[in-house]
Amino acid sequence: MAKVTMNDNFPVSGGRLWQTIGAFDALPDWQLALESDAPEDGVDEVTRFDDLDTSGVSEADISMLIEDSFQFGFENLIDLFDR
């Protein structure tokens, strides 16, 4: 299983950062590579991704994809806070 650890410095307090990223469906708000699939009726469904077929893809490539995705999100967060 690929494991990725990342960190960055953000120009806001931890409380302000958590206010932005901490909600259940907040990931698409700052990670622009994702779209929200929250239904309009307000009922959310949790989707599991632990059964994705990654055969033929190296663990290093999966880790790189995750790192690149979150680095893009971190950069967007910094841009959001600088506005």
For each residue, the residues with C-beta under 8 A, 3 or more apart:
1: 59
2: 59 62 63 66
3: 63
4: 63 66 67 70
5:
6: 67 70 71 74
7:
8: 74 78
9:
10: 17 74 77 78 81
11: 78 81 82
12: 16 17 81
13: 16 17
14: 17 18
15: 18 19
16: 12 13 19 20 81
17: 10 12 13 14 20 21 77
18: 14 15 21 22
19: 15 16 22
20: 16 17 26 29 30 77 80 81
21: 17 18 26 27 29 30 77
22: 18 19 26
23: 26 29
24: 44
25: 28 36 38 44
26: 20 21 22 23 29 30
27: 21 30 31 34 73
28: 25 31 32 34 35 36
29: 20 21 23 26 36
30: 20 21 26 27 73 76 77 80
31: 27 28 34 69 70 72 73 76
32: 28 72 73 76
33: 69 72 73
34: 27 28 31
35: 28
36: 25 28 29
37:
38: 25 42 44
39: 42 43 44 45
40:
41:
42: 38 39
43: 39
44: 24 25 38 39
45: 39
46:
47:
48: 51
49: 52
50:
51: 48
52: 49
53:
54: 57 62
55:
56:
57: 54 61 62
58: 61 62
59: 1 2 62 63
60: 63 64
61: 57 58 64 65
62: 2 54 57 58 59 65 66
63: 2 3 4 59 60 66 67
64: 60 61 67 68
65: 61 62 68 69
66: 2 4 62 63 69 70
67: 4 6 63 64 70 71
68: 64 65 71 72
69: 31 33 65 66 72 73
70: 4 6 31 66 67 73 74
71: 6 67 68 74 75
72: 31 32 33 68 69 75 76
73: 27 30 31 32 33 69 70 76 77
74: 6 8 10 70 71 77 78
75: 71 72 78 79
76: 30 31 32 72 73 79 80
77: 10 17 20 21 30 73 74 80 81
78: 8 10 11 74 75 81 82
79: 75 76 82 83
80: 20 30 76 77 83
81: 10 11 12 16 20 77 78
82: 11 78 79
83: 79 80
